[in-house]
Amino acid sequence: MQPPSEFAGLDPGLALKGGAVALWLVLIFVAERLHPADDRPRPEIGGKWHRLARNAGLWLVNTALSPLVVAPLSVWAAAHVVHWRPGWWSGAGGLVLDLVLLDFWIYWWHRANHRIPLLWRFHAMHHLDRVLDSTSALRFHFGEVLLSAAARGVTIVVLGFPVVSVVVFEGLVLAGTIFHHSNLKLPPAFETALSRIVVTPSIHWVHHHRIRRDTDANYSTLLSLWDRLFASRSPTPRMLGMPIGVEGREELALPQLLIAPFRSAVR
């Protein structure tokens, strides 16, 4: 069976996205170690290399899932969209509108991951990291990845997103997530100006503050305006040395991280 014509040539685009994100990760990883915002010793449970190996292990699990489940599900959803869009919703303008709508959707999905106990079981693993840097953007439980892919698939079908918009958005989300989890030192005036438009480390680090009221705030992923619009922006400023993690819980070894969501829920 031949794939639909809109998917022809998609593989080079996926390869380009993957290569660009990998290069961005390497650049941020190196830059944050040359110019760290917080260069004080941090509680890396089990040691620095154990932490990096733990995050890399989680990333490898999800990388294996992507071509097996996540990408095929997105492609299937894009092939079964509800065709309701007007003719003007196309081209570069349509792509920009799609990206804004997808960012709006991911804001609410992220918020749901903190508010719905079942989703929090899986999402909490991302927050258990006691240190934040670019590798924190890679650590998500495979259960959250699968649930997110299913929810995104429904959104694609209902709102009629073309697969190109989904691929571009996923690339931007990965790049943005790597950036705003990073420990990269930015000029204060530049970061203040940038944070009015997009999510920066100064915003997202507060979301990882080991205080529950801040963990349940600052949900935006790309555009920072959603938290201002929906009153979920924390008034807490980012502070050097602020404790990172989940209030009342500790980091776990990799095998424990993988099975924790399937045990009794812990808020």
Salt bridges, closest charged atoms under 4 A:
GLU32 OE2 - ARG33 NH1 2.66
ASP38 OD1 - ARG40 NE 3.46
GLU44 OE1 - ARG51 NH1 3.87
ASP98 OD1 - ARG85 NH1 2.82
ASP129 OD1 - ARG51 NE 2.89
ASP129 OD1 - ARG139 NH1 3.98
ASP133 OD2 - ARG33 NH2 2.82
ASP133 OD1 - ARG51 NH2 2.89
GLU144 OE2 - HIS123 ND1 2.90
GLU170 OE1 - LYS17 NZ 3.44
GLU170 OE2 - ARG152 NH2 3.25
ASP214 OD2 - HIS209 ND1 2.73
ASP216 OD1 - HIS114 ND1 3.10
ASP216 OD2 - ARG212 NE 3.05
ASP216 OD2 - ARG267 NH2 3.47
GLU250 OE1 - ARG130 NH1 3.15
GLU250 OE2 - ARG210 NH2 2.71
GLU251 OE2 - ARG54 NE 3.20
GLU251 OE2 - ARG139 NH1 2.71
